[in-house]
């Protein structure tokens, strides 16, 4: 390889591709392997050989070793299941007092911890839902049912929707002014009059539990990683895997550990939401100038005072951006967690999609999107808000928003009370608008879908048929025709040419894990779908980003559009494509393209805007035109930043491909979805999730290594950590 490195880069890459294609043509497809509808499958043959590996029987054709590596990791899902069973049923049995039977009982430690954690999470969720909606008697949590039976007045009725809407409007005004306050008020009014108040508050209660806990744990672990290199090294690989781990895969072990319900959803949401909080806390603390730290120490601060009085306030913006990311992750998980019984808008959306009721799905999806945008804008406004620590304010100036909310609270209670006399049907619309009594546009949307389908059926069918038969199926067959050895050579060679031996070893290990699993073919299908989506997304994103960059207003507008579309939970993108193309690969790929175009566009604009203005002036004075300046100066300098956008585009595409399993794609996501309904699916689901994460990490390693080298070559500082969202 060192001999090859003496030649130009172009020759090295051409040589690698030549070796790859030579292996593809040299390694024949085994007779025991055939393609069915563009999908590779083994033909069952009783003459296949078997051998024992780690105590497990492996069936494999010895002569196919170059085509598909033996599934030596087939034992991993079984081992995970056995480990979970051991931990939940046999590990560390201890005696615990049982309140029901008034006696000691022996129970494994992890099972007891899971039950206690379940009870605690359930209490928090029900408490918040009680405050927002009413229903269960809150006082019961602190006394007993007997107290409620004796004193019915102790029942907490919940807050009227008018008070919650006023609270959001006042808080939005405090954070960002009139514009956000009006949007918050209109959002809450819309949710209420359309009869989506109860599921919306159920979703909000979910977030109000998961987000603060995720923030607290993420902040604590981020501080620990900042203060200790050992903690950082221990957390770093876990954080990398969690950034690319599909959220579906994390749901499966939750079923084993915590059962089904809102409590399990909250715990799993915390697992997914904590990593971005850790990363952004660490990023913010590391970005603090050494002079600030030194000034704090010279002032006589203790370690605790230095951290909480100096460092954290200085890193406030980055930490609050982490809060924004936590909220967005929690909101996306609130939809996905509906698969394990979480109540709210996500459950209604999934139910509507299962029934192919596009109208109801659009209503639920629009409510989800509006709340997500509102929470996103509020959290970003909080992060960007400047605090005057030395302002000499009066009592009224300091507390005017709290006073306004107190007034709104009293008015809302009075209106709800008066409404109970005015509305005689039993429904107090000033308290809550029932789902079946609110405005509904479902029939309108359904009729619109029918009209579009009937009007453009011929064209939609023709496009769908052409795309599937002439583009997607040949591309899928081409990927499935790639021998495992040839693919391994291509990936490892790319790693070596980009980052040397270290990068080659990393990508080799990740690829071998996937190749030695029983799902190598499904991984190739996942990669093919993500590749197609990434190529189209990059073409669109780079083109749109470059064109919008030419005008300051256009760039600002497009970044705002990216902010809005990025806020949408991923499931929302499936609604319009299912409406047009039904349950096909076309629907998934179009959703992938729309979703993955966001980071490609954003990073292109921001990369081009990061080019120093002095270079623009120098180029203009040199007499170059706009096209020459763009191709010779701006693109080369912005290319590393655009490559990070490519990295995020790949991650976004992988996530959407896995979510696309909901409408029937034949990839790793489909097997993860099946694992949710399998009592022994925890091992399979987690292993498949690791495979998806490793696909993302392979590209992540190659791209980040290239970007780091390129930035070093150009003299541009390179960030060590980035958020899993392109908004960092």
C-alpha positions in Angstrom: 0.0 0.0 0.0 2.9 2.3 0.6 4.0 1.9 -3.0 0.5 2.9 -4.1 0.6 6.0 -1.9 3.6 7.3 -4.0 1.2 7.9 -6.9 -1.3 10.7 -7.2 -4.6 10.5 -5.3 -6.7 10.0 -8.4 -4.6 7.0 -9.4 -5.0 5.5 -5.9 -8.7 5.8 -6.0 -8.9 4.4 -9.5 -6.8 1.5 -8.5 -9.1 0.8 -5.5 -12.2 0.9 -7.7 -10.5 -1.4 -10.3 -9.7 -3.9 -7.5 -13.3 -3.7 -6.2 -14.9 -4.3 -9.7 -12.4 -7.0 -10.5 -13.4 -8.9 -7.3 -17.1 -8.3 -8.1 -16.7 -10.0 -11.5 -14.3 -12.6 -10.3 -16.5 -13.9 -7.4 -19.4 -15.7 -9.0 -22.8 -15.8 -7.5 -23.2 -19.3 -5.9 -25.8 -21.7 -7.3 -27.4 -21.7 -3.9 -28.1 -18.0 -4.1 -30.7 -16.4 -6.4 -32.5 -13.1 -6.9 -36.2 -12.8 -6.3 -37.8 -9.5 -7.3 -34.5 -7.8 -7.0 -33.9 -9.4 -3.6 -31.2 -11.9 -2.9 -32.1 -15.0 -1.1 -30.6 -18.4 -0.3 -32.1 -21.4 -1.8 -32.6 -24.0 0.9 -30.3 -27.0 0.3 -30.1 -30.0 2.7 -26.5 -30.5 1.6 -25.3 -27.3 3.4 -22.5 -27.8 5.9 -22.7 -27.0 9.6 -20.1 -26.2 12.3 -20.1 -25.2 15.9 -19.0 -21.6 16.8 -19.1 -20.5 20.4 -21.4 -23.3 21.3 -23.9 -22.4 18.5 -24.6 -24.3 15.3 -23.8 -22.3 12.1 -25.2 -23.4 8.7 -23.1 -22.3 5.8 -21.6 -23.2 2.5 -17.9 -23.4 2.8 -17.3 -22.5 -0.9 -19.3 -19.3 -0.5 -16.9 -17.7 1.9 -15.9 -14.9 -0.6 -19.5 -14.2 -1.5 -21.0 -13.9 2.0 -19.0 -14.3 5.2 -20.3 -16.9 7.7 -22.9 -15.6 10.1 -20.5 -16.0 13.1 -22.4 -13.3 15.1 -25.7 -15.2 15.0 -25.2 -16.0 18.7 -25.2 -12.3 19.7 -29.1 -11.8 19.8 -29.4 -15.0 21.8 -26.7 -13.9 24.2 -28.4 -10.5 24.7 -31.8 -12.2 25.4 -30.2 -14.7 27.9 -28.3 -11.8 29.6 -31.5 -9.8 30.0 -33.4 -12.8 31.3 -30.6 -13.5 33.8 -30.4 -9.9 34.9 -34.2 -9.6 35.3 -34.8 -13.0 37.0 -31.7 -14.3 38.6 -29.0 -11.6 39.2 -28.5 -10.5 42.8 -31.7 -11.8 44.5 -32.5 -9.6 47.5 -35.3 -9.4 50.1 -37.8 -6.5 49.7 -40.8 -5.6 51.8 -44.1 -6.2 50.1 -46.8 -3.7 51.2 -49.6 -5.8 49.8 -48.8 -9.1 51.6 -47.0 -7.4 54.5 -44.0 -9.8 54.3 -40.6 -10.0 52.8 -40.2 -11.4 49.3 -37.1 -12.3 47.3 -36.7 -10.4 44.1 -33.7 -9.8 41.7 -32.2 -6.3 42.2 -32.7 -5.1 38.6 -36.3 -6.2 38.6 -36.9 -4.3 41.8 -35.1 -1.2 40.5 -37.1 -1.4 37.3 -40.4 -1.6 39.2 -39.5 1.3 41.5 -38.4 3.4 38.5 -41.6 2.5 36.7 -43.7 3.6 39.7 -41.8 6.9 40.0 -42.1 7.8 36.3 -45.8 6.8 36.3 -46.4 9.1 39.3 -44.6 12.1 37.6 -46.5 11.6 34.3 -49.9 11.3 35.9 -49.2 14.3 38.2 -48.5 16.6 35.3 -51.4 15.2 33.3 -53.6 15.8 36.3 -52.6 19.4 36.4 -53.1 19.9 32.7 -56.2 17.7 32.2 -57.5 16.5 35.5 -58.8 13.0 36.0 -57.0 11.2 38.7 -57.0 12.6 42.2 -53.5 14.0 42.8 -53.9 14.1 46.5 -54.0 10.3 46.4 -50.3 10.2 45.7 -49.7 11.7 49.1 -52.5 10.2 51.2 -54.8 7.4 50.2 -58.0 6.6 48.3 -59.9 6.6 51.6 -59.1 10.3 52.0 -60.6 11.1 48.6 -63.7 9.1 49.4 -64.2 11.1 52.6 -63.3 14.5 51.1 -64.3 14.7 47.4 -63.2 18.4 47.3 -59.6 17.2 47.2 -59.9 16.2 43.5 -57.9 18.4 41.2 -60.0 19.2 38.1 -57.1 20.2 35.8 -56.4 23.5 34.1 -58.7 25.0 31.5 -57.2 25.3 28.0 -57.4 29.1 28.2 -55.0 29.2 31.1 -52.4 26.9 29.4 -52.7 29.0 26.2 -52.2 32.2 28.1 -49.3 30.8 29.9 -47.6 29.8 26.7 -48.3 33.2 25.2 -46.9 35.1 28.2 -43.8 32.9 28.4 -43.2 33.3 24.6 -43.5 37.1 25.0 -40.9 37.1 27.8 -38.5 35.1 25.6 -38.9 36.6 22.2 -41.6 39.3 22.0 -44.9 39.7 20.3 -44.3 37.6 17.3 -43.7 34.4 19.2 -46.4 35.2 21.7 -49.0 35.5 18.9 -47.8 32.3 17.3 -48.0 30.5 20.7 -51.5 31.7 21.4 -52.8 30.8 17.9 -51.2 27.3 18.2 -52.9 26.6 21.5 -56.2 28.0 20.2 -55.9 25.8 17.0 -55.2 22.7 19.0 -58.2 23.3 21.3 -60.9 24.2 18.7 -59.8 21.2 16.6 -60.4 18.8 19.5 -56.8 17.8 19.9 -56.3 19.3 23.4 -56.3 16.1 25.4 -53.8 14.1 23.2 -51.6 17.3 22.9 -51.5 17.7 26.7 -50.7 14.0 27.0 -47.8 14.5 24.7 -46.7 17.7 26.5 -46.8 15.9 29.9 -44.5 13.3 28.4 -42.0 15.9 27.4 -42.3 17.8 30.7 -41.1 14.7 32.5 -38.5 13.4 30.0 -36.8 16.8 29.1 -35.9 18.0 32.6 -34.6 14.6 33.6 -32.6 14.3 30.4 -31.2 17.8 30.9 -30.1 17.1 34.5 -28.4 13.8 33.7 -26.8 15.1 30.5 -25.5 18.2 32.2 -24.1 16.1 35.1 -22.4 13.7 32.7 -21.1 16.5 30.5 -19.5 18.2 33.5 -18.0 14.9 34.6 -16.6 14.3 31.1 -15.1 17.9 31.1 -13.4 17.3 34.4 -12.2 13.8 33.8 -10.5 12.4 30.6 -11.3 8.9 31.7 -15.0 9.6 31.9 -14.8 11.3 28.5 -13.0 8.3 26.9 -15.6 5.9 28.4 -18.6 8.0 27.2 -17.3 8.9 23.7 -17.9 5.5 21.9 -21.3 5.2 23.6 -22.2 8.7 22.4 -21.0 8.0 18.9 -23.1 4.8 18.6 -26.2 6.6 20.1 -25.9 9.4 17.6 -26.5 6.9 14.7 -28.6 4.3 16.6 -32.1 4.1 15.2 -34.7 5.0 17.8 -36.7 1.9 17.0 -33.9 -0.3 18.2 -33.8 1.2 21.6 -37.6 0.5 22.1 -37.1 -3.2 22.0 -35.1 -3.7 25.3 -37.4 -1.2 27.0 -40.2 -3.8 26.6 -38.2 -6.3 28.5 -37.0 -4.0 31.2 -40.0 -1.8 31.8 -42.9 -3.2 30.0 -45.4 -1.2 28.0 -46.7 2.3 28.7 -45.8 5.9 29.2 -43.2 5.2 31.9 -41.2 2.9 29.5 -41.4 5.6 26.8 -40.0 8.3 29.1 -37.1 6.1 30.2 -36.1 5.2 26.7 -36.6 8.8 25.6 -34.1 9.8 28.3 -31.6 7.3 26.9 -31.9 8.8 23.5 -32.0 12.5 24.6 -29.1 12.5 27.1 -26.2 12.1 24.5 -26.8 15.5 22.7 -27.0 17.2 26.1 -23.7 15.7 27.1 -22.0 16.6 23.8 -23.2 20.3 23.8 -22.4 20.7 27.5 -18.8 19.4 26.8 -18.6 21.6 23.7 -19.7 24.7 25.6 -17.4 24.2 28.6 -14.4 23.5 26.2 -15.1 26.7 24.3 -14.6 28.9 27.4 -11.4 31.0 27.0 -8.6 30.1 29.4 -8.6 33.7 30.6 -12.1 33.3 32.1 -11.1 30.2 34.0 -7.9 31.8 35.3 -9.8 34.9 36.4 -12.2 32.8 38.4 -9.4 31.0 40.1 -7.6 34.3 40.9 -10.9 35.5 42.5 -10.6 32.7 45.0 -13.4 30.5 43.7 -13.6 26.9 44.9 -14.0 24.2 42.3 -17.8 24.2 42.9 -18.0 28.0 42.6 -15.8 28.0 39.5 -18.1 25.5 37.8 -21.5 26.9 38.7 -20.7 30.6 39.1 -18.3 31.0 36.3 -18.1 28.2 33.7 -21.7 27.2 33.3 -23.0 30.8 33.1 -20.3 31.5 30.5 -21.3 28.4 28.5 -24.9 29.2 29.0 -25.8 29.5 25.3 -24.3 26.1 24.3 -26.0 24.4 27.2 -29.3 25.9 26.4 -28.9 24.8 22.7 -28.5 21.4 24.3 -31.8 21.9 26.0 -33.3 22.7 22.6 -31.9 19.5 21.2 -33.2 17.5 24.2 -36.7 18.9 23.7 -36.7 18.1 20.0 -35.5 14.5 20.6 -38.1 14.0 23.3 -40.8 15.3 20.9 -39.7 12.9 18.1 -39.6 10.0 20.6 -43.1 11.0 21.8 -44.3 9.9 18.4 -42.1 6.8 18.0 -42.9 5.7 21.6 -46.5 5.2 20.6 -45.3 1.7 19.4 -44.9 0.8 23.1 -48.1 2.3 24.4 -47.3 6.0 24.9 -50.4 8.1 24.8 -50.9 11.3 23.0 -50.7 12.7 19.4 -48.2 10.0 18.3 -50.7 7.3 19.1 -53.4 9.0 17.2 -51.0 9.5 14.2 -50.0 5.9 14.1 -53.6 4.7 14.4 -54.6 7.0 11.5 -51.7 5.7 9.4 -52.6 2.1 10.1 -56.2 2.8 9.0 -54.9 4.7 6.0 -57.0 7.7 7.1 -54.9 10.4 5.6 -57.2 13.2 6.9 -56.9 12.2 10.6 -53.2 11.6 10.1 -52.7 15.1 8.6 -54.7 16.7 11.5 -52.6 14.9 14.1 -49.4 15.5 12.1 -50.1 19.3 11.9 -50.7 19.5 15.6 -47.4 17.7 16.3 -45.6 20.0 13.9 -47.1 23.2 15.4 -46.2 22.2 19.0 -42.7 21.1 17.8 -42.1 24.4 16.1 -43.4 26.3 19.1 -41.1 24.5 21.6 -38.2 24.8 19.2 -38.6 28.6 18.8 -39.1 29.0 22.6 -36.0 27.0 23.6 -33.8 28.7 20.9 -35.1 32.1 22.1 -34.2 31.2 25.6 -30.7 30.2 24.5 -30.2 33.4 22.6 -31.7 35.7 25.2 -29.2 38.1 26.8 -29.6 38.3 30.6 -28.8 41.6 32.4 -27.3 40.4 35.6 -26.7 44.0 36.9 -30.0 45.6 35.9 -31.6 47.7 38.7 -35.3 46.7 38.2 -38.3 47.3 40.3 -40.4 44.5 41.8 -43.0 45.0 39.1 -40.4 45.0 36.2 -38.9 41.8 37.6 -42.2 40.0 38.1 -44.6 41.6 35.6 -45.0 38.4 33.5 -45.8 36.4 36.6 -48.4 39.0 37.6 -49.9 38.8 34.1 -50.1 35.0 34.3 -51.7 35.3 37.8 -54.4 37.5 36.3 -54.9 35.2 33.3 -55.2 32.3 35.7 -58.0 34.0 37.6 -59.8 35.0 34.5 -59.5 31.5 33.0 -60.9 29.9 36.1 -63.8 32.4 36.1 -64.5 31.8 32.4 -64.5 28.0 32.9 -66.8 28.3 35.9 -69.3 30.6 34.0 -69.0 28.3 31.0 -70.3 25.4 33.1 -73.6 27.3 33.3 -73.8 28.4 29.7 -73.0 25.1 28.0 -75.9 22.8 28.9 -74.9 19.8 26.8 -72.4 18.6 29.4 -69.4 19.9 27.5 -67.7 23.0 28.9 -65.9 24.4 25.8 -64.1 26.9 28.0 -62.5 24.1 29.9 -61.8 21.5 27.2 -63.2 20.9 23.7 -63.8 17.2 23.3 -62.3 15.4 20.3 -65.7 14.5 18.8 -67.0 18.1 19.3 -64.2 20.1 17.8 -63.7 21.2 14.2 -62.4 18.5 11.9 -60.9 18.8 8.4 -60.4 15.1 8.0 -63.2 14.8 5.4 -61.8 17.7 3.4 -58.3 16.2 3.3 -59.7 12.7 2.5 -61.7 14.1 -0.4 -58.7 16.1 -1.6 -56.6 12.9 -1.5 -59.2 11.1 -3.5 -59.4 13.9 -6.1 -55.6 14.0 -6.5 -55.4 10.3 -6.8 -58.3 10.1 -9.3 -57.0 13.0 -11.4 -53.4 12.2 -11.5 -53.6 8.4 -11.1 -52.2 7.6 -14.5 -49.2 9.9 -14.1 -48.5 8.8 -10.5 -48.7 5.1 -11.4 -46.5 5.6 -14.4 -43.8 7.5 -12.4 -44.1 4.9 -9.6 -43.7 2.0 -12.0 -40.8 3.6 -13.8 -38.9 4.5 -10.7 -39.3 1.0 -9.1 -38.8 -1.1 -12.2 -36.2 0.9 -14.1 -34.2 2.6 -11.2 -34.7 1.1 -7.8 -34.9 -2.6 -8.5 -31.7 -2.6 -10.7 -29.9 -0.5 -8.1 -31.0 -2.9 -5.4 -29.9 -5.9 -7.4 -26.5 -4.2 -8.1 -25.9 -3.7 -4.3 -27.0 -7.2 -3.5 -24.6 -8.5 -6.2 -21.6 -7.0 -4.3 -19.6 -9.8 -2.7 -18.8 -9.3 1.0 -15.1 -9.6 0.4 -15.1 -7.0 -2.4 -17.2 -4.6 -0.3 -14.8 -5.1 2.6 -11.8 -4.3 0.4 -13.5 -1.1 -0.9 -14.4 0.2 2.6 -11.0 -0.7 4.1 -9.2 0.8 1.1 -11.1 4.0 1.3 -10.4 4.2 5.0 -6.6 3.7 4.4 -6.5 6.3 1.6 -8.3 8.9 3.6 -7.0 8.3 7.2 -4.3 5.7 7.1 -4.0 2.5 9.0 -6.0 3.7 12.0 -9.0 4.7 10.0 -8.8 1.5 7.9 -8.8 -0.6 11.1 -11.8 1.3 12.5 -14.0 0.9 9.3 -12.8 -2.7 8.9 -14.0 -3.6 12.4 -17.4 -1.9 11.9 -17.9 -3.5 8.5 -16.8 -7.0 9.7 -19.4 -6.8 12.5 -22.2 -6.2 9.9 -20.7 -8.8 7.4 -20.5 -11.5 10.1 -24.1 -11.0 11.2 -27.0 -12.9 9.7 -28.4 -9.7 8.2 -25.7 -8.6 5.7 -28.1 -8.6 2.8 -30.7 -6.5 4.7 -27.8 -4.1 5.5 -27.0 -3.8 1.8 -30.7 -3.0 1.1 -30.6 -0.3 3.8 -27.4 1.1 2.3 -28.8 1.1 -1.2 -31.9 3.1 -0.1 -29.9 5.5 1.9 -27.4 6.0 -0.9 -30.1 6.8 -3.4 -31.7 9.3 -1.0 -28.3 10.9 -0.2 -27.3 11.3 -3.8 -30.6 13.1 -4.8 -30.6 15.1 -1.5 -27.1 16.3 -2.0 -27.8 17.4 -5.6 -30.9 19.3 -4.5 -29.3 20.6 -1.3 -26.0 21.8 -2.8 -27.8 23.4 -5.7 -30.5 25.2 -3.7 -27.9 26.2 -1.1 -25.6 27.7 -3.7 -28.4 29.6 -5.4 -29.8 31.0 -2.1 -26.3 32.0 -0.9 -26.1 34.5 -3.7 -28.8 36.7 -2.0 -28.7 37.5 1.7 -32.6 37.5 2.0 -32.9 34.3 0.1 -30.3 32.6 2.3 -32.1 33.9 5.4 -35.4 32.6 4.1 -34.1 29.2 3.2 -32.4 28.8 6.6 -35.7 29.6 8.2 -37.4 27.0 6.0 -34.8 24.4 7.0 -35.4 25.3 10.7 -39.2 24.6 10.2 -38.8 21.3 8.3 -36.1 20.1 10.7 -38.5 20.6 13.5 -41.1 18.2 12.1 -41.0 14.7 13.6 -39.8 12.2 11.0 -43.2 10.4 10.9 -44.9 13.5 9.5 -43.0 13.1 6.3 -44.6 9.8 5.6 -48.1 11.2 5.4 -48.0 13.1 2.1 -46.0 10.5 0.3 -48.3 7.6 1.4 -51.1 9.8 0.1 -49.6 9.9 -3.3 -47.6 6.7 -3.8 -49.1 4.3 -1.3 -47.1 1.6 0.5 -44.1 1.4 -1.8 -40.3 2.0 -1.8 -41.1 5.2 -3.7 -42.9 6.7 -0.7 -40.0 5.9 1.6 -37.3 7.3 -0.8 -39.2 10.5 -1.4 -39.6 11.0 2.3 -35.9 10.3 2.7 -35.0 12.8 0.0 -37.1 15.6 1.6 -35.9 14.9 5.1 -32.2 14.5 4.2 -32.1 17.6 1.9 -32.4 19.8 5.0 -28.9 19.4 6.4 -27.4 19.4 2.8 -29.0 22.8 2.1 -28.2 24.3 5.5 -24.5 23.3 5.6 -24.0 24.5 2.0 -25.4 28.0 2.9 -23.5 28.2 6.2 -20.3 26.8 4.6 -20.3 29.4 1.8 -21.2 32.2 4.3 -18.2 31.2 6.5 -15.7 32.2 3.8 -14.0 35.4 5.1 -15.3 38.6 3.5 -11.7 39.7 2.9 -11.2 36.9 0.4 -14.3 38.1 -1.5 -12.8 41.6 -1.7 -9.5 40.3 -2.8 -11.1 38.2 -5.5 -13.1 41.1 -6.8 -10.0 43.3 -6.9 -8.3 40.6 -8.9 -10.9 40.9 -11.6 -12.6 37.5 -11.3 -16.3 37.1 -12.0 -18.9 35.5 -9.7 -18.6 32.1 -11.2 -14.8 32.0 -10.9 -15.0 33.3 -7.3 -17.5 30.6 -6.5 -15.6 27.7 -8.0 -12.0 28.8 -7.2 -12.4 30.4 -3.8 -15.7 29.8 -2.1 -16.3 26.2 -2.9 -12.8 25.0 -1.9 -13.0 26.8 1.4 -16.6 25.8 2.1 -16.1 22.2 1.0 -15.1 20.8 4.5 -18.2 22.4 6.0 -20.3 21.0 3.2 -18.9 17.5 3.8 -20.1 17.7 7.4 -23.5 18.4 5.9 -23.1 15.3 3.8 -22.4 13.4 7.1 -25.6 14.7 8.6 -27.4 13.9 5.3 -26.4 10.3 5.6 -27.5 10.1 9.2 -30.9 11.7 8.4 -31.3 9.3 5.4 -30.5 6.2 7.5 -33.0 7.3 10.2 -35.8 7.9 7.7 -35.1 4.6 5.9 -35.5 2.7 9.2 -38.7 4.6 10.0 -39.9 3.7 6.5 -40.2 0.1 7.7 -43.6 1.2 9.0 -44.8 1.1 5.4 -43.1 -2.1 4.4 -39.5 -1.6 3.2 -37.4 -4.8 3.1 -34.4 -3.6 5.1 -33.0 -3.7 8.6 -35.9 -1.4 9.8 -38.5 -4.1 8.9 -36.7 -6.6 11.1 -36.5 -4.1 14.0 -40.2 -3.4 13.7 -40.9 -7.1 13.8 -38.8 -7.4 16.9 -41.2 -5.1 18.7 -43.9 -7.8 18.6 -41.5 -10.7 19.4 -41.2 -11.7 23.0 -37.5 -12.6 22.3 -37.0 -9.6 20.0 -34.8 -7.6 22.3 -31.6 -9.2 21.2 -32.5 -9.0 17.5 -33.7 -5.4 17.7 -30.6 -4.3 19.6 -28.2 -6.1 17.3 -29.9 -4.7 14.2 -29.8 -1.2 15.7 -26.0 -1.6 16.2 -25.7 -2.7 12.6 -27.5 0.5 11.5 -25.4 2.6 13.8 -22.2 1.0 12.5 -23.2 1.9 8.9 -23.6 5.5 9.9 -20.3 5.4 11.9 -18.4 4.0 8.8 -19.4 7.0 6.8 -18.9 9.3 9.8 -15.3 8.1 10.3 -14.4 8.5 6.6 -16.0 12.0 6.3 -14.7 13.4 9.6 -11.2 12.1 8.9 -11.3 13.7 5.5 -12.7 17.0 6.8 -10.1 17.1 9.6 -7.3 16.7 7.1 -8.8 19.2 4.7 -9.3 21.8 7.4 -5.7 21.3 8.6 -4.5 21.7 5.0 -6.5 24.9 4.7 -5.6 26.2 8.2 -9.2 26.0 9.4 -9.9 25.0 13.0 -11.7 21.8 13.4 -14.4 21.1 16.0 -13.9 18.0 18.1 -17.5 17.4 18.8 -20.7 18.3 16.9 -24.3 17.9 17.9 -26.4 15.1 16.3 -28.4 17.9 14.7 -27.1 20.3 12.1 -28.3 23.2 14.1 -25.2 23.3 16.3 
